[in-house]
Amino acid sequence: MRLVIGAFPTLAEAEGATQALIQAGHRQDAISAYGRIGGGRVLLVGRVAVHPVGDPARLVSRAERARAWAAVGAVAGLVLGLAVLGAARLGGVEPFGEVPAALAGWPASSLLVLVVALAGAALGALARRTDGLPHDLAYRYGVRLDQGDTLVAVRTAPGSEARAAQELMGLQGAVFSDVTRGAVEPLGPVMPPPTLAPSQN
């Protein structure tokens, strides 16, 4: 799948793009929108919610997400390796004895734990390698959100369908429109929508 994303200076243009996408046959659940206007309570064409973003608006980049999941994978691998090693030693077994002379002083079991942790880090990074956006797009669209634009994103099949969606966004007034992989994800705390205090009168 591909993600087609566009930045629209006005809410009306974002709504027009959403309407055009739906009329072109894109499913409602494949379309998402993000912006500061409306605090998460605005619906484009009465169907697609405009999700709120943080202040300042930052979007998750693919590299940030990969690093975070690499850390999670490394910790999981370390815990798993230590658990296996501990279980073996409780059974009175030293699974691998000593390593070759070139690594003298390093028990093979310690190296096993290190290898498992590194493998966990690699698997963690690979498992979520398509999360977020490429760094340049995360930065570009984060800036547009800070300037008050509304982002509209749609998941499409690759090829002509993705290009058609990108062209459609351009026709509807997108100042930027890109075809990529991943997802739009706000980074950091998102402020809840404001509530009105009850009147004292």
C-alpha positions in Angstrom: 0.0 0.0 0.0 1.0 3.6 -0.5 0.2 6.7 1.5 -0.8 9.9 -0.4 -0.5 12.9 1.8 -1.4 16.6 1.1 -1.3 19.8 3.0 -4.1 22.3 2.5 -4.0 25.9 3.7 -7.7 26.1 4.4 -10.2 23.7 5.9 -12.5 24.2 2.9 -9.8 22.9 0.6 -9.2 19.9 2.8 -12.9 19.2 2.8 -13.1 19.5 -1.0 -10.2 17.1 -1.3 -11.8 14.6 1.0 -15.1 14.8 -0.9 -13.2 14.3 -4.2 -11.4 11.3 -2.8 -14.6 9.7 -1.7 -16.3 10.4 -5.0 -13.3 8.9 -6.8 -14.0 5.6 -5.0 -11.6 5.8 -2.0 -13.0 4.2 1.2 -13.8 6.5 4.0 -11.8 4.4 6.5 -8.7 4.8 4.2 -8.8 8.6 4.6 -7.4 10.5 7.6 -7.0 14.1 8.4 -4.9 16.1 11.0 -4.9 19.7 12.0 -5.1 22.3 14.8 -8.5 23.6 13.8 -11.5 22.1 15.6 -9.6 20.3 18.4 -10.5 16.9 17.0 -14.2 17.6 16.8 -14.4 18.7 13.1 -15.6 16.2 10.5 -14.7 16.7 6.9 -17.8 16.1 4.7 -19.4 14.9 7.9 -17.4 11.7 7.8 -13.7 12.1 8.3 -12.5 13.4 11.7 -9.7 16.0 11.8 -7.4 14.5 14.4 -5.6 17.0 16.7 -1.9 17.4 16.9 0.5 18.6 19.6 2.0 22.1 20.1 4.5 22.4 18.4 3.2 20.0 15.8 5.6 17.2 15.2 5.1 14.0 13.2 6.8 10.6 13.8 9.6 9.9 11.4 10.5 6.4 10.3 14.0 6.7 11.8 12.6 7.7 15.2 10.2 4.9 15.3 12.8 2.4 14.1 15.2 3.5 16.9 12.5 3.2 19.5 11.5 -0.3 18.5 15.2 -1.3 18.2 15.6 -0.4 21.9 12.5 -2.4 22.8 13.8 -5.4 20.8 17.2 -5.1 22.4 15.7 -5.1 25.9 13.4 -8.1 25.0 16.4 -10.0 23.6 18.5 -9.3 26.6 15.8 -10.5 29.0 15.2 -13.6 26.9 18.9 -14.4 26.7 19.4 -13.9 30.4 16.3 -16.1 31.1 17.6 -18.9 29.0 21.1 -18.6 30.5 19.7 -18.6 34.0 17.5 -21.7 33.4 20.5 -23.6 32.0 22.6 -22.7 35.0 19.9 -23.7 37.4 20.0 -27.1 35.7 23.8 -27.2 36.2 24.7 -26.7 32.6 27.1 -24.2 31.1 25.6 -24.3 27.5 28.7 -23.3 25.6 31.7 -23.4 27.8 34.5 -21.0 26.8 34.9 -19.3 23.4 38.1 -19.6 21.3 41.3 -18.2 22.5 40.9 -15.0 20.4 38.1 -14.0 22.8 39.7 -15.4 25.9 38.1 -14.2 29.1 34.6 -13.9 27.5 32.3 -16.8 28.5 30.3 -17.9 25.5 27.1 -17.6 27.5 27.8 -13.8 27.8 28.4 -13.5 24.1 25.1 -15.4 23.5 23.2 -12.9 25.5 24.8 -10.0 23.6 24.0 -11.7 20.2 20.4 -12.3 21.2 20.0 -8.6 22.3 21.5 -7.4 19.0 19.2 -9.8 17.1 16.2 -8.4 19.1 17.2 -4.8 18.2 17.4 -5.7 14.5 14.1 -7.5 14.5 12.4 -4.6 16.5 13.6 -2.1 14.0 12.6 -4.2 11.0 9.2 -5.0 12.3 8.2 -1.3 12.4 10.3 0.0 9.6 7.3 1.4 7.7 5.8 3.3 10.7 5.9 7.0 10.6 7.0 9.1 7.6 10.4 9.6 5.9 12.3 12.2 7.9 12.1 15.0 5.3 8.3 14.5 4.9 7.7 14.3 8.7 9.6 17.7 9.0 7.8 19.3 6.0 4.3 18.4 7.0 5.0 19.1 10.7 5.9 22.7 9.6 2.7 23.0 7.6 0.7 21.9 10.6 2.4 24.5 12.7 1.4 27.1 10.1 -2.2 26.1 10.4 -2.6 23.8 7.4 -4.8 20.7 7.5 -3.3 17.4 6.3 -5.3 14.8 4.4 -3.9 11.4 3.9 -5.3 8.4 2.0 -4.1 4.8 1.7 -4.1 3.6 -1.9 -2.8 0.8 -4.1 0.6 1.6 -5.6 0.9 2.8 -9.2 -1.8 4.7 -11.1 -4.2 4.8 -8.2 -1.7 6.6 -5.9 -0.7 9.0 -8.7 -4.3 9.8 -9.4 -4.9 10.5 -5.7 -1.9 12.8 -5.7 -3.1 14.7 -8.8 -6.5 15.0 -7.3 -5.1 16.6 -4.1 -3.1 19.1 -6.3 -6.3 20.0 -8.2 -8.1 20.7 -4.8 -5.4 23.1 -3.7 -2.7 21.1 -1.9 0.4 23.2 -1.4 2.4 20.0 -1.0 1.4 16.4 -2.0 3.6 13.3 -1.8 3.3 9.6 -2.3 5.2 7.5 0.3 4.9 4.6 2.6 4.1 4.7 6.3 1.5 6.6 8.3 0.9 10.1 9.7 1.4 9.9 13.5 1.6 13.0 15.7 4.6 12.9 18.0 4.4 14.0 21.6 1.4 14.8 23.8 -1.8 15.9 22.0 -3.8 18.5 23.9 -7.4 17.5 24.6 -10.1 19.6 23.0 -11.0 22.7 25.1 -14.1 22.6 27.2 -16.3 25.5 28.1 -16.7 26.1 31.9 -20.3 26.2 33.1 -21.7 29.7 33.4 -22.0 31.0 37.0 -25.2 32.9 36.1 
